[in-house]
Structure formats: structure tokens, C-alpha cells
Amino acid sequence: MTELLLNNLVCHELGHSVGFNDGGTSSTSCITGGNNNKLDPYEIRAINLQY
Ligand SMILES: [Zn+2]
């Protein structure tokens, strides 16, 4: 597994730990289909509102 995919996997699973569901957010973030290691700005705002 490449470093990019490993980082993306961690990003995805951490997203679950803070309440995001598969497919529930932006299609370009690591939570959904985007293999880019990144959370969407919408997701970052949602996390910051919670914690
Ligand atoms: Zn998942």
C-alpha cells in the first residue's frame, strides 16, 4: 500500500471516529471517494463545531 493510500485510510477511519458516515459528505474528501488524504472544508468546520 502506498503512503498516499495509507494516509487516506487513516484520514477515513479518523473521520468515522468523529462521526462521519461513509458517503455522507463531500465526494472529494477521504471520507468518501477522494483518495487525497484530505478532509473537505465543510467537514473541518463540522469537527470544529463539535470539539
Ligand atoms: Zn468507512
mmCIF file of the protein (N, C-alpha, C, O) and its ligand, coordinates in Angstrom:
data_MODEL
# 
_entry.id   MODEL 
# 
loop_
_entity.id 
_entity.type 
_entity.pdbx_number_of_molecules 
1 polymer     1 
2 non-polymer 1 
# 
_entity_poly.entity_id                      1 
_entity_poly.type                           'polypeptide(L)' 
_entity_poly.nstd_linkage                   no 
_entity_poly.nstd_monomer                   no 
_entity_poly.pdbx_seq_one_letter_code       MTELLLNNLVCHELGHSVGFNDGGTSSTSCITGGNNNKLDPYEIRAINLQY 
_entity_poly.pdbx_seq_one_letter_code_can   MTELLLNNLVCHELGHSVGFNDGGTSSTSCITGGNNNKLDPYEIRAINLQY 
_entity_poly.pdbx_strand_id                 A 
# 
loop_
_entity_poly_seq.entity_id 
_entity_poly_seq.num 
_entity_poly_seq.mon_id 
_entity_poly_seq.hetero 
1 1  MET n 
1 2  THR n 
1 3  GLU n 
1 4  LEU n 
1 5  LEU n 
1 6  LEU n 
1 7  ASN n 
1 8  ASN n 
1 9  LEU n 
1 10 VAL n 
1 11 CYS n 
1 12 HIS n 
1 13 GLU n 
1 14 LEU n 
1 15 GLY n 
1 16 HIS n 
1 17 SER n 
1 18 VAL n 
1 19 GLY n 
1 20 PHE n 
1 21 ASN n 
1 22 ASP n 
1 23 GLY n 
1 24 GLY n 
1 25 THR n 
1 26 SER n 
1 27 SER n 
1 28 THR n 
1 29 SER n 
1 30 CYS n 
1 31 ILE n 
1 32 THR n 
1 33 GLY n 
1 34 GLY n 
1 35 ASN n 
1 36 ASN n 
1 37 ASN n 
1 38 LYS n 
1 39 LEU n 
1 40 ASP n 
1 41 PRO n 
1 42 TYR n 
1 43 GLU n 
1 44 ILE n 
1 45 ARG n 
1 46 ALA n 
1 47 ILE n 
1 48 ASN n 
1 49 LEU n 
1 50 GLN n 
1 51 TYR n 
# 
loop_
_struct_asym.id 
_struct_asym.entity_id 
A 1 
B 2 
# 
loop_
_chem_comp.id 
_chem_comp.type 
_chem_comp.mon_nstd_flag 
ALA 'L-peptide linking' y 
ARG 'L-peptide linking' y 
ASN 'L-peptide linking' y 
ASP 'L-peptide linking' y 
CYS 'L-peptide linking' y 
GLN 'L-peptide linking' y 
GLU 'L-peptide linking' y 
GLY 'peptide linking'   y 
HIS 'L-peptide linking' y 
ILE 'L-peptide linking' y 
LEU 'L-peptide linking' y 
LYS 'L-peptide linking' y 
MET 'L-peptide linking' y 
PHE 'L-peptide linking' y 
PRO 'L-peptide linking' y 
SER 'L-peptide linking' y 
THR 'L-peptide linking' y 
TYR 'L-peptide linking' y 
VAL 'L-peptide linking' y 
ZN  non-polymer         . 
# 
_pdbx_entity_nonpoly.entity_id   2 
_pdbx_entity_nonpoly.name        ? 
_pdbx_entity_nonpoly.comp_id     ZN 
# 
_pdbx_nonpoly_scheme.asym_id         B 
_pdbx_nonpoly_scheme.entity_id       2 
_pdbx_nonpoly_scheme.mon_id          ZN 
_pdbx_nonpoly_scheme.ndb_seq_num     1 
_pdbx_nonpoly_scheme.pdb_seq_num     101 
_pdbx_nonpoly_scheme.auth_seq_num    101 
_pdbx_nonpoly_scheme.pdb_mon_id      ZN 
_pdbx_nonpoly_scheme.auth_mon_id     ZN 
_pdbx_nonpoly_scheme.pdb_strand_id   A 
_pdbx_nonpoly_scheme.pdb_ins_code    . 
# 
loop_
_atom_site.group_PDB 
_atom_site.id 
_atom_site.type_symbol 
_atom_site.label_atom_id 
_atom_site.label_alt_id 
_atom_site.label_comp_id 
_atom_site.label_asym_id 
_atom_site.label_entity_id 
_atom_site.label_seq_id 
_atom_site.pdbx_PDB_ins_code 
_atom_site.Cartn_x 
_atom_site.Cartn_y 
_atom_site.Cartn_z 
_atom_site.occupancy 
_atom_site.B_iso_or_equiv 
_atom_site.pdbx_formal_charge 
_atom_site.auth_seq_id 
_atom_site.auth_comp_id 
_atom_site.auth_asym_id 
_atom_site.auth_atom_id 
_atom_site.pdbx_PDB_model_num 
ATOM   1   N  N  . MET A 1 1  ? 0.859   -1.192 0.000  1.00 0.00 ? 1   MET A N  1 
ATOM   2   C  CA . MET A 1 1  ? 0.000   0.000  0.000  1.00 0.00 ? 1   MET A CA 1 
ATOM   3   C  C  . MET A 1 1  ? 0.898   1.247  0.000  1.00 0.00 ? 1   MET A C  1 
ATOM   4   O  O  . MET A 1 1  ? 1.880   1.320  0.740  1.00 0.00 ? 1   MET A O  1 
ATOM   5   N  N  . THR A 1 2  ? 0.555   2.186  -0.812 1.00 0.00 ? 2   THR A N  1 
ATOM   6   C  CA . THR A 1 2  ? 1.380   3.392  -0.898 1.00 0.00 ? 2   THR A CA 1 
ATOM   7   C  C  . THR A 1 2  ? 1.137   4.306  0.302  1.00 0.00 ? 2   THR A C  1 
ATOM   8   O  O  . THR A 1 2  ? 0.125   4.192  0.994  1.00 0.00 ? 2   THR A O  1 
ATOM   9   N  N  . GLU A 1 3  ? 2.081   5.208  0.533  1.00 0.00 ? 3   GLU A N  1 
ATOM   10  C  CA . GLU A 1 3  ? 1.941   6.149  1.631  1.00 0.00 ? 3   GLU A CA 1 
ATOM   11  C  C  . GLU A 1 3  ? 0.664   6.980  1.468  1.00 0.00 ? 3   GLU A C  1 
ATOM   12  O  O  . GLU A 1 3  ? -0.036  7.260  2.441  1.00 0.00 ? 3   GLU A O  1 
ATOM   13  N  N  . LEU A 1 4  ? 0.380   7.362  0.242  1.00 0.00 ? 4   LEU A N  1 
ATOM   14  C  CA . LEU A 1 4  ? -0.839  8.146  -0.009 1.00 0.00 ? 4   LEU A CA 1 
ATOM   15  C  C  . LEU A 1 4  ? -2.065  7.371  0.443  1.00 0.00 ? 4   LEU A C  1 
ATOM   16  O  O  . LEU A 1 4  ? -2.926  7.918  1.132  1.00 0.00 ? 4   LEU A O  1 
ATOM   17  N  N  . LEU A 1 5  ? -2.151  6.090  0.058  1.00 0.00 ? 5   LEU A N  1 
ATOM   18  C  CA . LEU A 1 5  ? -3.340  5.315  0.421  1.00 0.00 ? 5   LEU A CA 1 
ATOM   19  C  C  . LEU A 1 5  ? -3.387  5.041  1.921  1.00 0.00 ? 5   LEU A C  1 
ATOM   20  O  O  . LEU A 1 5  ? -4.465  5.028  2.515  1.00 0.00 ? 5   LEU A O  1 
ATOM   21  N  N  . LEU A 1 6  ? -2.240  4.824  2.529  1.00 0.00 ? 6   LEU A N  1 
ATOM   22  C  CA . LEU A 1 6  ? -2.224  4.625  3.981  1.00 0.00 ? 6   LEU A CA 1 
ATOM   23  C  C  . LEU A 1 6  ? -2.714  5.873  4.705  1.00 0.00 ? 6   LEU A C  1 
ATOM   24  O  O  . LEU A 1 6  ? -3.531  5.790  5.622  1.00 0.00 ? 6   LEU A O  1 
ATOM   25  N  N  . ASN A 1 7  ? -2.212  7.023  4.288  1.00 0.00 ? 7   ASN A N  1 
ATOM   26  C  CA . ASN A 1 7  ? -2.655  8.280  4.912  1.00 0.00 ? 7   ASN A CA 1 
ATOM   27  C  C  . ASN A 1 7  ? -4.137  8.496  4.684  1.00 0.00 ? 7   ASN A C  1 
ATOM   28  O  O  . ASN A 1 7  ? -4.850  8.979  5.564  1.00 0.00 ? 7   ASN A O  1 
ATOM   29  N  N  . ASN A 1 8  ? -4.600  8.129  3.480  1.00 0.00 ? 8   ASN A N  1 
ATOM   30  C  CA . ASN A 1 8  ? -6.014  8.309  3.182  1.00 0.00 ? 8   ASN A CA 1 
ATOM   31  C  C  . ASN A 1 8  ? -6.875  7.401  4.060  1.00 0.00 ? 8   ASN A C  1 
ATOM   32  O  O  . ASN A 1 8  ? -7.953  7.793  4.507  1.00 0.00 ? 8   ASN A O  1 
ATOM   33  N  N  . LEU A 1 9  ? -6.383  6.180  4.301  1.00 0.00 ? 9   LEU A N  1 
ATOM   34  C  CA . LEU A 1 9  ? -7.104  5.234  5.151  1.00 0.00 ? 9   LEU A CA 1 
ATOM   35  C  C  . LEU A 1 9  ? -7.221  5.781  6.574  1.00 0.00 ? 9   LEU A C  1 
ATOM   36  O  O  . LEU A 1 9  ? -8.290  5.713  7.180  1.00 0.00 ? 9   LEU A O  1 
ATOM   37  N  N  . VAL A 1 10 ? -6.143  6.312  7.099  1.00 0.00 ? 10  VAL A N  1 
ATOM   38  C  CA . VAL A 1 10 ? -6.167  6.882  8.451  1.00 0.00 ? 10  VAL A CA 1 
ATOM   39  C  C  . VAL A 1 10 ? -7.131  8.068  8.494  1.00 0.00 ? 10  VAL A C  1 
ATOM   40  O  O  . VAL A 1 10 ? -7.923  8.201  9.427  1.00 0.00 ? 10  VAL A O  1 
ATOM   41  N  N  . CYS A 1 11 ? -7.056  8.920  7.482  1.00 0.00 ? 11  CYS A N  1 
ATOM   42  C  CA . CYS A 1 11 ? -7.977  10.061 7.388  1.00 0.00 ? 11  CYS A CA 1 
ATOM   43  C  C  . CYS A 1 11 ? -9.421  9.570  7.404  1.00 0.00 ? 11  CYS A C  1 
ATOM   44  O  O  . CYS A 1 11 ? -10.259 10.123 8.115  1.00 0.00 ? 11  CYS A O  1 
ATOM   45  N  N  . HIS A 1 12 ? -9.709  8.540  6.625  1.00 0.00 ? 12  HIS A N  1 
ATOM   46  C  CA . HIS A 1 12 ? -11.063 7.991  6.527  1.00 0.00 ? 12  HIS A CA 1 
ATOM   47  C  C  . HIS A 1 12 ? -11.529 7.446  7.881  1.00 0.00 ? 12  HIS A C  1 
ATOM   48  O  O  . HIS A 1 12 ? -12.624 7.768  8.342  1.00 0.00 ? 12  HIS A O  1 
ATOM   49  N  N  . GLU A 1 13 ? -10.699 6.625  8.506  1.00 0.00 ? 13  GLU A N  1 
ATOM   50  C  CA . GLU A 1 13 ? -11.122 5.993  9.765  1.00 0.00 ? 13  GLU A CA 1 
ATOM   51  C  C  . GLU A 1 13 ? -11.231 7.014  10.899 1.00 0.00 ? 13  GLU A C  1 
ATOM   52  O  O  . GLU A 1 13 ? -12.121 6.911  11.744 1.00 0.00 ? 13  GLU A O  1 
ATOM   53  N  N  . LEU A 1 14 ? -10.338 7.988  10.919 1.00 0.00 ? 14  LEU A N  1 
ATOM   54  C  CA . LEU A 1 14 ? -10.479 9.060  11.910 1.00 0.00 ? 14  LEU A CA 1 
ATOM   55  C  C  . LEU A 1 14 ? -11.768 9.831  11.681 1.00 0.00 ? 14  LEU A C  1 
ATOM   56  O  O  . LEU A 1 14 ? -12.407 10.278 12.633 1.00 0.00 ? 14  LEU A O  1 
ATOM   57  N  N  . GLY A 1 15 ? -12.147 9.987  10.429 1.00 0.00 ? 15  GLY A N  1 
ATOM   58  C  CA . GLY A 1 15 ? -13.425 10.629 10.116 1.00 0.00 ? 15  GLY A CA 1 
ATOM   59  C  C  . GLY A 1 15 ? -14.591 9.894  10.751 1.00 0.00 ? 15  GLY A C  1 
ATOM   60  O  O  . GLY A 1 15 ? -15.508 10.519 11.285 1.00 0.00 ? 15  GLY A O  1 
ATOM   61  N  N  . HIS A 1 16 ? -14.560 8.548  10.695 1.00 0.00 ? 16  HIS A N  1 
ATOM   62  C  CA . HIS A 1 16 ? -15.606 7.772  11.360 1.00 0.00 ? 16  HIS A CA 1 
ATOM   63  C  C  . HIS A 1 16 ? -15.597 8.026  12.859 1.00 0.00 ? 16  HIS A C  1 
ATOM   64  O  O  . HIS A 1 16 ? -16.651 8.141  13.484 1.00 0.00 ? 16  HIS A O  1 
ATOM   65  N  N  . SER A 1 17 ? -14.396 8.114  13.434 1.00 0.00 ? 17  SER A N  1 
ATOM   66  C  CA . SER A 1 17 ? -14.315 8.256  14.892 1.00 0.00 ? 17  SER A CA 1 
ATOM   67  C  C  . SER A 1 17 ? -14.897 9.573  15.368 1.00 0.00 ? 17  SER A C  1 
ATOM   68  O  O  . SER A 1 17 ? -15.270 9.689  16.535 1.00 0.00 ? 17  SER A O  1 
ATOM   69  N  N  . VAL A 1 18 ? -14.987 10.567 14.497 1.00 0.00 ? 18  VAL A N  1 
ATOM   70  C  CA . VAL A 1 18 ? -15.604 11.833 14.888 1.00 0.00 ? 18  VAL A CA 1 
ATOM   71  C  C  . VAL A 1 18 ? -17.007 11.990 14.310 1.00 0.00 ? 18  VAL A C  1 
ATOM   72  O  O  . VAL A 1 18 ? -17.572 13.083 14.337 1.00 0.00 ? 18  VAL A O  1 
ATOM   73  N  N  . GLY A 1 19 ? -17.567 10.905 13.787 1.00 0.00 ? 19  GLY A N  1 
ATOM   74  C  CA . GLY A 1 19 ? -18.986 10.903 13.482 1.00 0.00 ? 19  GLY A CA 1 
ATOM   75  C  C  . GLY A 1 19 ? -19.404 10.934 12.031 1.00 0.00 ? 19  GLY A C  1 
ATOM   76  O  O  . GLY A 1 19 ? -20.602 10.959 11.752 1.00 0.00 ? 19  GLY A O  1 
ATOM   77  N  N  . PHE A 1 20 ? -18.474 10.935 11.093 1.00 0.00 ? 20  PHE A N  1 
ATOM   78  C  CA . PHE A 1 20 ? -18.895 10.943 9.690  1.00 0.00 ? 20  PHE A CA 1 
ATOM   79  C  C  . PHE A 1 20 ? -19.195 9.519  9.221  1.00 0.00 ? 20  PHE A C  1 
ATOM   80  O  O  . PHE A 1 20 ? -18.530 8.563  9.621  1.00 0.00 ? 20  PHE A O  1 
ATOM   81  N  N  . ASN A 1 21 ? -20.205 9.404  8.370  1.00 0.00 ? 21  ASN A N  1 
ATOM   82  C  CA . ASN A 1 21 ? -20.555 8.110  7.789  1.00 0.00 ? 21  ASN A CA 1 
ATOM   83  C  C  . ASN A 1 21 ? -19.984 8.000  6.383  1.00 0.00 ? 21  ASN A C  1 
ATOM   84  O  O  . ASN A 1 21 ? -19.684 9.002  5.734  1.00 0.00 ? 21  ASN A O  1 
ATOM   85  N  N  . ASP A 1 22 ? -19.839 6.754  5.928  1.00 0.00 ? 22  ASP A N  1 
ATOM   86  C  CA . ASP A 1 22 ? -19.388 6.539  4.551  1.00 0.00 ? 22  ASP A CA 1 
ATOM   87  C  C  . ASP A 1 22 ? -20.357 7.202  3.580  1.00 0.00 ? 22  ASP A C  1 
ATOM   88  O  O  . ASP A 1 22 ? -21.570 7.016  3.669  1.00 0.00 ? 22  ASP A O  1 
ATOM   89  N  N  . GLY A 1 23 ? -19.813 7.964  2.667  1.00 0.00 ? 23  GLY A N  1 
ATOM   90  C  CA . GLY A 1 23 ? -20.648 8.572  1.638  1.00 0.00 ? 23  GLY A CA 1 
ATOM   91  C  C  . GLY A 1 23 ? -21.488 9.732  2.116  1.00 0.00 ? 23  GLY A C  1 
ATOM   92  O  O  . GLY A 1 23 ? -22.287 10.270 1.349  1.00 0.00 ? 23  GLY A O  1 
ATOM   93  N  N  . GLY A 1 24 ? -21.326 10.135 3.376  1.00 0.00 ? 24  GLY A N  1 
ATOM   94  C  CA . GLY A 1 24 ? -22.215 11.148 3.910  1.00 0.00 ? 24  GLY A CA 1 
ATOM   95  C  C  . GLY A 1 24 ? -21.789 12.573 3.654  1.00 0.00 ? 24  GLY A C  1 
ATOM   96  O  O  . GLY A 1 24 ? -22.527 13.510 3.960  1.00 0.00 ? 24  GLY A O  1 
ATOM   97  N  N  . THR A 1 25 ? -20.606 12.748 3.096  1.00 0.00 ? 25  THR A N  1 
ATOM   98  C  CA . THR A 1 25 ? -20.113 14.111 2.955  1.00 0.00 ? 25  THR A CA 1 
ATOM   99  C  C  . THR A 1 25 ? -19.589 14.343 1.531  1.00 0.00 ? 25  THR A C  1 
ATOM   100 O  O  . THR A 1 25 ? -20.025 13.685 0.587  1.00 0.00 ? 25  THR A O  1 
ATOM   101 N  N  . SER A 1 26 ? -18.679 15.255 1.395  1.00 0.00 ? 26  SER A N  1 
ATOM   102 C  CA . SER A 1 26 ? -18.167 15.641 0.092  1.00 0.00 ? 26  SER A CA 1 
ATOM   103 C  C  . SER A 1 26 ? -17.545 14.471 -0.663 1.00 0.00 ? 26  SER A C  1 
ATOM   104 O  O  . SER A 1 26 ? -16.846 13.648 -0.073 1.00 0.00 ? 26  SER A O  1 
ATOM   105 N  N  . SER A 1 27 ? -17.795 14.401 -1.941 1.00 0.00 ? 27  SER A N  1 
ATOM   106 C  CA . SER A 1 27 ? -17.260 13.290 -2.734 1.00 0.00 ? 27  SER A CA 1 
ATOM   107 C  C  . SER A 1 27 ? -15.770 13.413 -2.988 1.00 0.00 ? 27  SER A C  1 
ATOM   108 O  O  . SER A 1 27 ? -15.151 12.492 -3.519 1.00 0.00 ? 27  SER A O  1 
ATOM   109 N  N  . THR A 1 28 ? -15.194 14.538 -2.613 1.00 0.00 ? 28  THR A N  1 
ATOM   110 C  CA . THR A 1 28 ? -13.767 14.707 -2.869 1.00 0.00 ? 28  THR A CA 1 
ATOM   111 C  C  . THR A 1 28 ? -12.928 14.532 -1.616 1.00 0.00 ? 28  THR A C  1 
ATOM   112 O  O  . THR A 1 28 ? -11.713 14.727 -1.664 1.00 0.00 ? 28  THR A O  1 
ATOM   113 N  N  . SER A 1 29 ? -13.536 14.173 -0.503 1.00 0.00 ? 29  SER A N  1 
ATOM   114 C  CA . SER A 1 29 ? -12.745 14.033 0.719  1.00 0.00 ? 29  SER A CA 1 
ATOM   115 C  C  . SER A 1 29 ? -12.395 12.572 0.976  1.00 0.00 ? 29  SER A C  1 
ATOM   116 O  O  . SER A 1 29 ? -12.926 11.668 0.330  1.00 0.00 ? 29  SER A O  1 
ATOM   117 N  N  . CYS A 1 30 ? -11.501 12.359 1.920  1.00 0.00 ? 30  CYS A N  1 
ATOM   118 C  CA . CYS A 1 30 ? -11.097 10.988 2.267  1.00 0.00 ? 30  CYS A CA 1 
ATOM   119 C  C  . CYS A 1 30 ? -12.230 10.205 2.911  1.00 0.00 ? 30  CYS A C  1 
ATOM   120 O  O  . CYS A 1 30 ? -12.157 8.978  2.987  1.00 0.00 ? 30  CYS A O  1 
ATOM   121 N  N  . ILE A 1 31 ? -13.267 10.874 3.373  1.00 0.00 ? 31  ILE A N  1 
ATOM   122 C  CA . ILE A 1 31 ? -14.392 10.160 3.975  1.00 0.00 ? 31  ILE A CA 1 
ATOM   123 C  C  . ILE A 1 31 ? -15.205 9.438  2.902  1.00 0.00 ? 31  ILE A C  1 
ATOM   124 O  O  . ILE A 1 31 ? -15.812 8.402  3.173  1.00 0.00 ? 31  ILE A O  1 
ATOM   125 N  N  . THR A 1 32 ? -15.216 9.969  1.715  1.00 0.00 ? 32  THR A N  1 
ATOM   126 C  CA . THR A 1 32 ? -15.994 9.342  0.658  1.00 0.00 ? 32  THR A CA 1 
ATOM   127 C  C  . THR A 1 32 ? -15.050 8.782  -0.395 1.00 0.00 ? 32  THR A C  1 
ATOM   128 O  O  . THR A 1 32 ? -14.252 7.897  -0.085 1.00 0.00 ? 32  THR A O  1 
ATOM   129 N  N  . GLY A 1 33 ? -15.113 9.256  -1.596 1.00 0.00 ? 33  GLY A N  1 
ATOM   130 C  CA . GLY A 1 33 ? -14.338 8.613  -2.649 1.00 0.00 ? 33  GLY A CA 1 
ATOM   131 C  C  . GLY A 1 33 ? -12.984 9.221  -2.931 1.00 0.00 ? 33  GLY A C  1 
ATOM   132 O  O  . GLY A 1 33 ? -12.189 8.649  -3.676 1.00 0.00 ? 33  GLY A O  1 
ATOM   133 N  N  . GLY A 1 34 ? -12.712 10.375 -2.344 1.00 0.00 ? 34  GLY A N  1 
ATOM   134 C  CA . GLY A 1 34 ? -11.479 11.047 -2.706 1.00 0.00 ? 34  GLY A CA 1 
ATOM   135 C  C  . GLY A 1 34 ? -10.273 10.433 -2.027 1.00 0.00 ? 34  GLY A C  1 
ATOM   136 O  O  . GLY A 1 34 ? -10.188 10.421 -0.799 1.00 0.00 ? 34  GLY A O  1 
ATOM   137 N  N  . ASN A 1 35 ? -9.348  9.926  -2.807 1.00 0.00 ? 35  ASN A N  1 
ATOM   138 C  CA . ASN A 1 35 ? -8.128  9.366  -2.229 1.00 0.00 ? 35  ASN A CA 1 
ATOM   139 C  C  . ASN A 1 35 ? -7.052  10.434 -2.207 1.00 0.00 ? 35  ASN A C  1 
ATOM   140 O  O  . ASN A 1 35 ? -6.016  10.308 -2.859 1.00 0.00 ? 35  ASN A O  1 
ATOM   141 N  N  . ASN A 1 36 ? -7.313  11.482 -1.452 1.00 0.00 ? 36  ASN A N  1 
ATOM   142 C  CA . ASN A 1 36 ? -6.411  12.635 -1.482 1.00 0.00 ? 36  ASN A CA 1 
ATOM   143 C  C  . ASN A 1 36 ? -5.919  13.034 -0.103 1.00 0.00 ? 36  ASN A C  1 
ATOM   144 O  O  . ASN A 1 36 ? -5.321  14.097 0.059  1.00 0.00 ? 36  ASN A O  1 
ATOM   145 N  N  . ASN A 1 37 ? -6.168  12.174 0.912  1.00 0.00 ? 37  ASN A N  1 
ATOM   146 C  CA . ASN A 1 37 ? -5.695  12.443 2.278  1.00 0.00 ? 37  ASN A CA 1 
ATOM   147 C  C  . ASN A 1 37 ? -6.372  13.619 2.947  1.00 0.00 ? 37  ASN A C  1 
ATOM   148 O  O  . ASN A 1 37 ? -5.969  14.015 4.040  1.00 0.00 ? 37  ASN A O  1 
ATOM   149 N  N  . LYS A 1 38 ? -7.383  14.186 2.327  1.00 0.00 ? 38  LYS A N  1 
ATOM   150 C  CA . LYS A 1 38 ? -7.872  15.463 2.841  1.00 0.00 ? 38  LYS A CA 1 
ATOM   151 C  C  . LYS A 1 38 ? -9.326  15.411 3.260  1.00 0.00 ? 38  LYS A C  1 
ATOM   152 O  O  . LYS A 1 38 ? -10.152 14.724 2.659  1.00 0.00 ? 38  LYS A O  1 
ATOM   153 N  N  . LEU A 1 39 ? -9.614  16.168 4.322  1.00 0.00 ? 39  LEU A N  1 
ATOM   154 C  CA . LEU A 1 39 ? -10.986 16.449 4.682  1.00 0.00 ? 39  LEU A CA 1 
ATOM   155 C  C  . LEU A 1 39 ? -11.464 17.648 3.884  1.00 0.00 ? 39  LEU A C  1 
ATOM   156 O  O  . LEU A 1 39 ? -10.686 18.528 3.516  1.00 0.00 ? 39  LEU A O  1 
ATOM   157 N  N  . ASP A 1 40 ? -12.743 17.658 3.632  1.00 0.00 ? 40  ASP A N  1 
ATOM   158 C  CA . ASP A 1 40 ? -13.349 18.797 2.966  1.00 0.00 ? 40  ASP A CA 1 
ATOM   159 C  C  . ASP A 1 40 ? -13.468 19.954 3.971  1.00 0.00 ? 40  ASP A C  1 
ATOM   160 O  O  . ASP A 1 40 ? -13.634 19.702 5.165  1.00 0.00 ? 40  ASP A O  1 
ATOM   161 N  N  . PRO A 1 41 ? -13.387 21.202 3.524  1.00 0.00 ? 41  PRO A N  1 
ATOM   162 C  CA . PRO A 1 41 ? -13.581 22.333 4.452  1.00 0.00 ? 41  PRO A CA 1 
ATOM   163 C  C  . PRO A 1 41 ? -14.883 22.237 5.247  1.00 0.00 ? 41  PRO A C  1 
ATOM   164 O  O  . PRO A 1 41 ? -14.927 22.634 6.411  1.00 0.00 ? 41  PRO A O  1 
ATOM   165 N  N  . TYR A 1 42 ? -15.938 21.717 4.629  1.00 0.00 ? 42  TYR A N  1 
ATOM   166 C  CA . TYR A 1 42 ? -17.203 21.502 5.334  1.00 0.00 ? 42  TYR A CA 1 
ATOM   167 C  C  . TYR A 1 42 ? -17.010 20.564 6.522  1.00 0.00 ? 42  TYR A C  1 
ATOM   168 O  O  . TYR A 1 42 ? -17.549 20.798 7.603  1.00 0.00 ? 42  TYR A O  1 
ATOM   169 N  N  . GLU A 1 43 ? -16.236 19.502 6.309  1.00 0.00 ? 43  GLU A N  1 
ATOM   170 C  CA . GLU A 1 43 ? -16.005 18.530 7.382  1.00 0.00 ? 43  GLU A CA 1 
ATOM   171 C  C  . GLU A 1 43 ? -15.163 19.144 8.504  1.00 0.00 ? 43  GLU A C  1 
ATOM   172 O  O  . GLU A 1 43 ? -15.420 18.903 9.684  1.00 0.00 ? 43  GLU A O  1 
ATOM   173 N  N  . ILE A 1 44 ? -14.172 19.926 8.132  1.00 0.00 ? 44  ILE A N  1 
ATOM   174 C  CA . ILE A 1 44 ? -13.337 20.579 9.143  1.00 0.00 ? 44  ILE A CA 1 
ATOM   175 C  C  . ILE A 1 44 ? -14.193 21.516 9.990  1.00 0.00 ? 44  ILE A C  1 
ATOM   176 O  O  . ILE A 1 44 ? -14.030 21.573 11.208 1.00 0.00 ? 44  ILE A O  1 
ATOM   177 N  N  . ARG A 1 45 ? -15.095 22.244 9.359  1.00 0.00 ? 45  ARG A N  1 
ATOM   178 C  CA . ARG A 1 45 ? -15.992 23.127 10.124 1.00 0.00 ? 45  ARG A CA 1 
ATOM   179 C  C  . ARG A 1 45 ? -16.882 22.312 11.067 1.00 0.00 ? 45  ARG A C  1 
ATOM   180 O  O  . ARG A 1 45 ? -17.083 22.690 12.221 1.00 0.00 ? 45  ARG A O  1 
ATOM   181 N  N  . ALA A 1 46 ? -17.412 21.191 10.564 1.00 0.00 ? 46  ALA A N  1 
ATOM   182 C  CA . ALA A 1 46 ? -18.283 20.346 11.389 1.00 0.00 ? 46  ALA A CA 1 
ATOM   183 C  C  . ALA A 1 46 ? -17.537 19.815 12.608 1.00 0.00 ? 46  ALA A C  1 
ATOM   184 O  O  . ALA A 1 46 ? -18.090 19.778 13.707 1.00 0.00 ? 46  ALA A O  1 
ATOM   185 N  N  . ILE A 1 47 ? -16.290 19.406 12.420 1.00 0.00 ? 47  ILE A N  1 
ATOM   186 C  CA . ILE A 1 47 ? -15.480 18.909 13.531 1.00 0.00 ? 47  ILE A CA 1 
ATOM   187 C  C  . ILE A 1 47 ? -15.227 20.034 14.528 1.00 0.00 ? 47  ILE A C  1 
ATOM   188 O  O  . ILE A 1 47 ? -15.374 19.844 15.735 1.00 0.00 ? 47  ILE A O  1 
ATOM   189 N  N  . ASN A 1 48 ? -14.850 21.195 14.026 1.00 0.00 ? 48  ASN A N  1 
ATOM   190 C  CA . ASN A 1 48 ? -14.533 22.315 14.915 1.00 0.00 ? 48  ASN A CA 1 
ATOM   191 C  C  . ASN A 1 48 ? -15.760 22.767 15.720 1.00 0.00 ? 48  ASN A C  1 
ATOM   192 O  O  . ASN A 1 48 ? -15.615 23.262 16.838 1.00 0.00 ? 48  ASN A O  1 
ATOM   193 N  N  . LEU A 1 49 ? -16.953 22.599 15.164 1.00 0.00 ? 49  LEU A N  1 
ATOM   194 C  CA . LEU A 1 49 ? -18.165 22.956 15.917 1.00 0.00 ? 49  LEU A CA 1 
ATOM   195 C  C  . LEU A 1 49 ? -18.413 21.978 17.057 1.00 0.00 ? 49  LEU A C  1 
ATOM   196 O  O  . LEU A 1 49 ? -18.975 22.356 18.085 1.00 0.00 ? 49  LEU A O  1 
ATOM   197 N  N  . GLN A 1 50 ? -18.004 20.732 16.887 1.00 0.00 ? 50  GLN A N  1 
ATOM   198 C  CA . GLN A 1 50 ? -18.264 19.697 17.884 1.00 0.00 ? 50  GLN A CA 1 
ATOM   199 C  C  . GLN A 1 50 ? -17.251 19.692 19.009 1.00 0.00 ? 50  GLN A C  1 
ATOM   200 O  O  . GLN A 1 50 ? -17.590 19.395 20.155 1.00 0.00 ? 50  GLN A O  1 
ATOM   201 N  N  . TYR A 1 51 ? -16.000 20.022 18.687 1.00 0.00 ? 51  TYR A N  1 
ATOM   202 C  CA . TYR A 1 51 ? -14.927 19.770 19.665 1.00 0.00 ? 51  TYR A CA 1 
ATOM   203 C  C  . TYR A 1 51 ? -14.222 21.039 20.089 1.00 0.00 ? 51  TYR A C  1 
ATOM   204 O  O  . TYR A 1 51 ? -13.300 20.990 20.903 1.00 0.00 ? 51  TYR A O  1 
HETATM 205 ZN ZN . ZN  B 2 .  ? -15.663 3.938  6.037  1.00 0.00 2 101 ZN  A ZN 1 
# 
